[in-house]
């Protein structure tokens, strides 16, 4: 007989971490079962923590000591990352090996699908991964003139704070953007508008770095001259000015080169404005689009609908494969931009074949009904890429048509759906509808590491008509 090995009690105050939560906090349990969320701790570590919040069933704290270190713990690359006062809050997981980050996100996806949607994918897709550093081509830097320090700060907020972190370098943005942080501080510090420019938004294209300056008061001629001199000194930089909301953004110098990114596999180039939604990580986006179309397996005699189509990031590549494509988005202005992008690519003739018959329409996708869905016509396949709120109304309308055949007439549901998600919780909710009420199987799902070193989980799931 083999005796059971008894677990020795831990020293007073020590905690054994057994998981990470969706916010990248270590999860431990006290002997009485009470859960403790520990910022900075990793699975399989023995730690001590300073508890700063306590409820009946859980506590939250910050790591104070590591008594047994995880093999997945690494030294953070950025000197501004950490738990110390003033640490930058832009990243949460630089202390965790990149492979461990991806594994954590995969677990979050699978847990959400099962616990929220009661869905278990038949296959797990290999994670989409890419460069872990210099990947962030979009960012929003806060700007503050700190009188006590006698300087201007440009960067992300401090961890759990409204204050701007005093960062002098950033390793998740491209190197040339990191190199601009200190010159930007000097620039704003020399401007008349030093107190009234709260934000600089970054948007990189393939050849251009756009900086959008939010200014609360009109800029002086002297300040305009300083911005132009800065752009002339730093190759590829162009300034955009934003006086109020995103609709007020305008290019400072109209002769500047266009802002755009390419999808070379499809011969597509996507012009955009710096305040438009585009994917933060262009390297991952190229692979994401490629995999989505490969999973859809679009044939040249098929009709495809791209729901939540945005500027056409998926729609235009789909038009190089299908017979007909319909892109649907919630904004008339965005639809107009998508049409312009379509015509620009038709005129450029870079795709190797004529683009399919493609139309864009505007519709409130959060108020979809079965009747509206049937009116859009049958499609062989769907590409669904919603915002964080997910596509509940769309999935519900599809489920209603499945459960009430009298509503659909001759309309037929798509044979395959590829759903690209930026929120595993809403994906799981919608997946539950598709699988349990709309007649689909979840044949595959996997994560997309769009945001390394953060807890943000992007993913992709494939649904086949049962």
N, C-alpha and C positions, 0 to 999 in steps of 0.2 A: 504494500500500500504506500502511496505517496502522500505525504502530508501537505495540506494546503499551505502555501506561503503567505503568511500574514504580513500586511502592509504596516510598516512601522509608523507610528504617529509622527507627524511633522513637528519640529520645534515651534514654540509659541509664536504666532504671528506669521508663520510661513504659509504660502499658498502654492498649490500645484496647478498650473495652467493647462487646460486640456483642449482649448479651442480658441478661434478668433471669431468675433462677431462681425457684422457687416460694416461696422465703423472701424475695423482693424484694432479693436481692443481685445486684450486677452481675457478669456472667460475662465474663472476658477470657482470652486465651491468650498465653503467652510464646512467643518465637520457636521454642523446642524443642517446642511443642505442649502444654505443661503448663497445665492449667486453673487460673485464679485466681478465687476468689469474693470480691468486694469489697463490703463493707457500705457503703451510702451512695452507690454509683456507679450511673449510669444508662446505658442503651444509647447508643452513638455518642459517648460522651465519651472524651477522652484524660485519663488520671488517673495519679497516683502513689498507692501504697498501702503501709501498714505491715503486713507479713505477720506474723501471730502464731501461725499453725499451718501445718505443712508435712508432706505425705505424699508417697509416691512419684509419684502421678499428679495431685495437686492441692494447692493452697494456699488458705488463707483469710486475709483481711486486712481492714483498715479504711482507708477513703479518707483521704488526707492532703492532696491537692492536686488541683484540676481545671485542666487545661491547655486543654481545649476543652469547653465546656459544652453539654449537651443542650438543644434547644429545648423539651423537655418538663419541664425542671426549673423548679420554682416555689418561692417563699419559703414555708416552713411557717407555718401560721397560729398554731400553738401555741408559746409561748415555751419549753415544757418538752420539745419534740421535738428530737432531734438525736443526734449520736454522742458528745457530750461526757460526761464523768463525771457521773453523777447524772441523766442524761436519762431521761425516762419511756419505758417499754417498751410502752405501750399501743398505739401506732401504729408502723407500719414504713414508710409510703409518703407521708407528708405532703409530701415534697420532689418527688413526681411528680405532674404534672397529672392531674386526675381522669379525663379521657378516656384518658390513657396507662395508668392503673391498670386500667381496664376492658379495654383492648386486651390488656394483659399476661395478665389472667385468662382471656380468651377463648383466647389462645394456649396457656396451660397446659391448658385443657380439651381443645382439639383435639389437642394433643400427647399427652396421656394416653390419649384415646380411640384414637388411631392406634397409639402405641407399646406400650401395655399391652393393648388389646383388639382391635387390627387392625380398627377400625371408623371409617368416615368418614361423618359425617352427610350426608344428601342436601341438607339446607338448614341454614343457620346462622340461628338466631333472633336478632332484635334484642335486645341486652342490656337487662335490666330495671335501670333506674337510678332513683335518687331523691335526696333531700337528702343532701349530703355531710357536713353538720355538724349536730349536735344530734339525730342519728338513733338513738343507742344508748339504748334504753329499759330495757335490762338490763345490769348490770355487777356485778363483785365487787371491792369496794375493800378492800385490806389496811389494817389499823390497827396502828400501832406507837408506843409511848412511847419516844422517843429521849432518853435522859438527857443525852447529851453536848450535844445541841442544846437541851435544856430545852423540848421541845415534843412534841406528838402529831402524827404524820403520817397522813393518810387519802388513799389513792390507789392507783395501780397500781405494780407493781414497777419498779425501774430496769431499763434494758436489760441483759439477760444478768446479772442479779444477784438475790439474795434480799432485798436491801434495798428499802424502800418509797421511791418517788420523792417528793421534796418539791415537790408540785404545789399550786398555789393556784387554778388554773382548769383546766377541761377542755372542749374544744370539740366532742368527739364525743358527749357526753351532752347532754340538754336544758339550756338556759340556767339554768332554775330549779334543776337539780341541781348544775351547776357553782357556782352561787351558794351552795350549801349546804356546799361543801367546807371553807371556813374556819370557819363556825359549828359544823360537826361536830367539827373539831379542838378547838375551845374546849369543846364539850360533853363529849367523852371526857376531855379534860384536867381537867375539874372533877369527874369521877365517882370514887367510891370504887374502881370496877372498872377504873381506868385501865390496869392491867397485864394484865387478863384478858379483854379484848374484842378478839380478833385480826382481826375481819372485819365489814364491813357490806355486805350484798348489796342491790342496788337492783333494783326491779321497778316500772316505771311502767305504770299503766293509763290509760284515756282521761281519768279524772277524779281519780285517786288516785296518790300516790307512796309506795310501800311501801319501808320500810327494815328489813331483817332484821338484828338485832344478834346476832352469835354471842358468847355469854358462857360462859366456862369455869367460873365459879363463880356461885352464886345472887346476884342483884342485891339491893342494900339498898333499903329503902323510899325513902331519899333519892335513890338513882339512878333508881328508877322515877318519882319525882316530877319529876326533871330531864328524863327522856324525854318525859313528858306535857307539860311546859312547852314543850319544843322543838317538839312537834307543834302545840301551840296557837299558837305564834308563827309557824310556817311553814305557810301554808294548803295543805291537801291532803296533808300528810305523815301517814302512820300508821306506828307501830312494831310490828314483829313480833319475838318473842324466840325464839332457838334455843339451847337448852342443850347439845344433842348433835348427832345426825344430822338430816337434813332432815325426818324424821317427827316431830321434837319441836317444830317451828315452831308457834307460837301467836300470835294477835293480842293485843296488849296491851290494847286497849279494844274489846270486842265491838260497841259501838255505832258503830264507824267505818264509813264507806261501803264497799260491796263493791269489790273489785279486779276489773276487767273491761276487755276491749277489744271493739270492734265491727267487724263486716264489713258496712258499710252496703249494699253492692250486693246482698247476699243477705238483709238484714233479720235478721242473726244477731248475738247478743251472747255473748261467751265469758267467763264468770267463771273466775278462776284463782287459785291460791295463789302467793305470790311465789317459792316454790322449785319450782313446776311448770316444765316446759319450755314456753316460748313463744318465738316468734321475737324476736330482739333488735331488729329494725327494723320497726316496725308499718306504716310507709309502704310499704315494699317488700313486706311480707307481704300487704297488701290486693291489690296488683297481681299478686303471685305466685299467690294463690288464684284470682283472676279469670282469669289466663292459663291456668293448669292446667285449669280447667273448660272454657275455650274450646277448648283443644287436645284435650281428651277428647271434646268435642262430645256430651255426654250427652243422650240423648233420654228422654222421659217414659215410655217403655215398656221401659227398660233396667235391668239389675241391675249394680251397681258394687261392687267391693271396694276399700276403702281400707286398704292394708297399712301397719303402723306408724302407726296413726291418732292416737296421742297423746290430747289432750283433745277431738279432733274438729275441728281447724282446717280440714281439707278435708272431713271426713265430713258436717258439718252443712250447709255450702253445697251439697254433692252431693245432700243430701236435699231441696233445693229444686228439683232438676232431674230426678232419676231416679225410677223406679218402686220400686226397692228398693236399700238400701245396707247393706253389712256392713263394720263397722270392726273391725280386728283389731290388738291391742296385746299386749305381753308381761306386763303387770302387772294383776292383779285389781283393785288399788286404783285404778289409772288408768282401767280400764274402768268402775268404779263412778262415777268422776267424770264420765266421758264420758256415761254414761246420765243423770246428773243434769243436765248441760248440755243434753242433748237434750230432756228433759222441761221444763226451764225455758224453752227456746225454743218448744216446743209451746204452753205455757201463755201465753206473751207474744203469740203470733199476730202477729208483725211481718213475716213472710216474704212475705205476699201470696198464699200458697197453702199448703195443708196439707203438712207435711213427710212425705216418703215413709216407707214401712215401713223402719225402721232398727234394726239390732241391733249390739251391741258384744260381742265375745268376747275372752278372754285366751288367748294361746298363745305358746309359745317360738318366735319366728320365726327363730331361729338354728339350730333343729333340725327344720326342715321336711322332710317326705318327700313323694314323689309321692302316696302313699296319703292323707296328711293334706290335701294340696292338692285332690285330687279330692273328698274328703269335704266340703270347704267349698262345693261346688257350682260350677257354671259361672257366669261373669259376662261380660257383654258387654265391660266395660272395667275396667281397674285403675288406681288411683292408688297409687304406691309412694313413700314418704318415709322412708327409713331413717336411722339415726344414722350416724356416720362409718364404722362397720364395714361398711356396705353391706347388700345383700340377697342374698348369695351362695347361701344355702341355698334361698331362694325361687326364684331364677333357675335353680338346679341342678334343683330338683324340676320346674319347668316344662319344662326341657330334657329331663329323663328321660321325662316324659309324651309329649313330642314324638317322641323316639327310640324309645320302646317303646309303641306304640299299644295293645297288649294290656292295659296297666296302667290306661288311662283309661276304657275302656268307652264310655258315652254322654257322658262329660264332654268339653267343648270348651274350648279356650284362649280367652283374651280377644282380641278383634280389635285392640284398641289399649291401649297402656300409656303413661302419663305418669309418668316417674321423676324425682323431685325429690331432688337430691343435695347434701350438704355436704362431699363428698370426691371430687375428680375421679378419683383412683386407683381407689377401689372402684367408682365408677360405670363406669369403663372396663372393669374386670374383669367386672362383671355384664353390661355391654353386649356384651362378647365372647361370653359364654354365650348371651345372647338372640339374637344375630345368627347365630352360627356353629353353634349346637346346638339352638336352640329354634324356629327357623323365622321369625324376625322381621327386618324392615328398620329401620334407624335413620333415620327420615325427617326428623328435625330435632333440633338441640341448641343451647343457648346459655347464657350466664352470667347470673347474678343477683347484682348488686353489693350484697349484704346488709350487708357490712362495709367501707365505704370506708376507705381509708388503712391497711388491713391486707392481709396476703397471703392471707387466707381466701377460698377460691373456692367459691361456691354455684353450682349449675347445674341445668338441666332438659333432659331428653331425651325424645323421643317415638319409640315403637316400634310399627310396624304389622305385623300378621300377613301374611307374604308369600304 
